[in-house]
Amino acid sequence: MTAKSQNALIVVTSHDKKGSTGKQTGWYLSEVTHIYYPLIEAGYNVEFASPKGGAAPMDESSLDVKDPDNKRFLDNEKAIGQLQKTIPIATIDPSQYSIIHFAGGHGAMWDFHNNDAINRVAATIYDNGGIVSAVCHGPAALVNIKLASGKYLVDGKDVSAFTNAEEAEVGLTDVVPFLLESKLRERGAKMHPGKNWQDQSIVSERLVTGQNPQSGHSVGKKIVALAATLK
């Protein structure tokens, strides 16, 4: 398929512990749902993948059922079933997808950045004219993606991601394996840190990124709007 494919892939973490703290983590609910529903409503078939495949752990702290998208997602047997049987990213054929989105949650900091399959799939989708997106800690997936040109995907692009200031505020600066904002800067990204916990998202060519859970809605809208211009 080409970049005009109506298939979209949401990638979630398989990692469920915050380093040596033993505290539970995983993928962040609203960073899935706020992207899932705009894609569904725009006519996309959405599938879920993860580094390990199979059941993917949700970050229990993200279980906010007052959020209407979260509530209807949790009541969606098909969607929940997909997250119990996520596709191993290594088995994904990137030619079948025009959009790949990396959801956040602290778990992504451990299993997104050094995953060869993530790098291959995302780079191929982008090089084929598709969209790569990520929110909060999801941009951990972006730090080692190189395009066919040999350049890092984020090099020279405007990027939003979980900031060093936000990591310090949640007390995990010394727990995460690296600081996401700093690593993306090292790769040549032009970072746009907003105020802590305020909506901040940005489009740069065919890369859509958001800073934190508060940015999910704007990321979802920007993905769909950008996709409409590529058809």
N, C-alpha and C positions, 0 to 999 in steps of 0.2 A: 504494500500500500504506500501511498505518498503522504505528504504532510496534510493532505485534505482528508485523511482517514478520520472517521468519527469515533475512533477508539482512544481513550485516555487511560493513563496508568497512574495510580496513586501508590507511592512507595512509603511504607511505614517501617519503623525499627523492629528488630527482633530482640533487642537488649532490654532487660528489665531491672537492672540495679544501677544506682548512682555510685559507680566506683567502689571504693572500700567502705563506704558508709553503710552498705547493706539496705539502704532505703529504696523502696519500689519506684520504678519509673516505666517508661514505655512511650507509645505514641500519644499525642495530645488530641483529645476528641474534637475540639472545635477547629483544629488545624487540618482535620480531615473533612468534617461536615460542612464547613464554610466554603470549601472548594468543591466538594462532591455535588451539592445541590445545584449550584450554578452550572456545572458541567452537564448534569442530568437534564436540567431544564433547557439547556441549549441543544439537546439532542444527542449528547455523547453517551457511548457505552463505556462505563467506568469499571476498571478491574483493579485489584489490589495485589501488590507484590511486597516482598520483604527480603532481607538478606538470607534468612534461613528457610523461608517458606513455612507453611503451616500456620498454627495459631500465633497471632502477634499480640503482645501484651499492651493493653491500654494503660496509660498513666492514670492511676486511681484519683489523683488530685484534680484531674480535668473533667471529672464526671459531674458536669453542671446540667441538670435536667431542666433548669429554668430557661435555658437557651432553646428556642423552638426548633432550630435545626438539629441540635443534639438529641432532643426528645424524639423527633420523628425518625432520626437515624437509628436510635436504640430500639425503636419499635419496628424497624425495617428488617424483617427476617432475612431477606436476600443479602442485604449489605453486611449485617452482622455475621451471616454465614460465610461470606467471602473473607472476612477478617479472621475467621477461624481456620480458613484454608487458603491463606495467601499463597500466591505463586512464587516459587524461588526465583529471585531476580536473574540468576544465572541461566534460567531456561527461557527467558523472555526473548522474543524476536522483535527487535526495535522497529523493524520495517512495518509492523502492524499498528503502530501508535503515532499519533501526531502531537500528543501532549504527555509529558511526564511531570508529576508533581511530587515533591519530597516534603512530607509532613514532618513537623517538629515533635517536641518531646525530648527530654534530656537523653534518652536512650540513643538517639541518632548520633550523638557525639562519640559513641563508642563503635558503632558498626557501619556508618555510612562512608567515612572519609578514606578508608583503605580497602574498599571493595572494588575489585577489578571489573566485576559484572556491572555494578552501578556506573562506573566510569564509561564502560563500553556502550551500554544501552543509552545513557543520557547523551553522550557525544554523538552517537549515530542519529538519534532523533533530531538533535539540533542541526547536525550537518545535512540532514535530509529536509531541512526547512521547517521543522516542528518547533514546539515551545517547550522550554524547560522552566519549571517554577519551583519555589521552595519558600517556606515560612518558618520563622523563629530559629530553632536549631536545625531545621531541615537543610539549610544551606551548608551544613557540614558535608553533605554529598557533593558540593561543588568544588571543594578545595583541591581535588586532584584530577578533575576532569580536564582532559586535553582534547582539543578538536583535531580534525584531520590536518589542519595547518601547523600543528605542533604547539600552538599557543594554549594556555589555560583558558577555559571557557569564560572565566570571570575577568580575565586580563583586559583592562581598559573599559570595563562595563560599570555602570552605576548599580550598586548593590545595597540592599537592606538586609540585615540579619540581627539575631540576638546580640546585643552590645556587651562590651566589657563592663559597662556600668550596671547593666541589668544582671549580669552574672555575679558581680560583686554584691548587688543588693540581695540576691537570693542565697548568698554565702557559699557559692560553689566554685569560686575562682580557682581554688587549690584542689578541687575534686575532679573537674572535667579534664580530659587528657590534653586539651589545648584551648586557648581562647579563640572563639570563632571569629570575632571581628578582626583580631590581630592576624590570624592565619589568612583570612581573605585578603587583607591588605598586602600581605607578603606575596600573594599570587597576582597582584596587580589590580585588584578590584578598587574602584572608587567608592568608598563606603559613605553612606548617608545616614548616620545615626540620629534618630529623633529622640525626643524626651522619653524617659522610662515609661513603659506601659501605655504609650500613646500609639494610635494607628500610624504606621509609616510603611508605605510600600512604593515600589518603583518598577517601571518597565525600561529595559535597556536592550534594544534590538528585539530578540525573541527570548529574553530572559526576564522573568517576573519574580520579584522577591519581596518578602515582608519581614518586619522586624520581630514581631512577638505575637502572642495569641490575639491581641486586639486588632491585628492586621489581617486576619483571615478573610473577612468579608471583602475588603478592598482588593486583596490578592485574587480572590475568586472572580470578582467582577472584571478585573483587568485581564485575566487569562482569557475569559470569554470574549471580551471586546477585541483583544489582540487577535484571537483565533478567527474572528469574523472578517478581519482585514486580510487574512491569508488565504481565504477560500477563493 
